Amino acid sequence: MRAFRRGCIARPRVAPNLNDLDRDTLTSHTPAREVRDFPARFAAVADTADFASTFCERNGFSRQIASRLRLILEELFTNSIRHGYRAESASAIRIELDVLDGCPSIAYEDSAPPYDPLTRLAAPGHDVSADAPPGDGLGIVLIGKLAYRISYAYRNGHNRLSLVVRG
């Protein structure tokens, strides 16, 4: 069983001296930025989940953090297909995973028409209940609860949403 400290990231294994560490041990505990492009197709949702799980495993994150990361990516990805592209597409969705503040961070980018999902979070009186019909903004509210440092920009024909998963 792994021991986790408060926050997101697991404690790396400590070796008596640097010579006792092999290359795999050193790289397995060094947070590293990972980038992948996925086709905007529902079948790729499982691939995004695998990408998130592998990233979390390599960087020592708990299963709870990995679940949050997968859920956020699934929401973003399916929203891009349903609401951004309005159908499956051969267009690429880029996902960059990194570590910020000891937690997983996401930079999510698609080339769908401009849409700032943060307006749904900031809209006064926009309370969404769990009974709301699909497409009523519940997913972005959920992301707002699971993440912080959320920012949006539209540049060079791409929507870019950045966030950090809460620990």
Helices and strands as residue ranges (DSSP letters): G 18-20, H 23-28, E 34-39, G 42-44, H 45-58, H 63-79, I 80-85, E 92-100, E 103-110, H 118-122, H 138-146, E 147-155, E 158-165
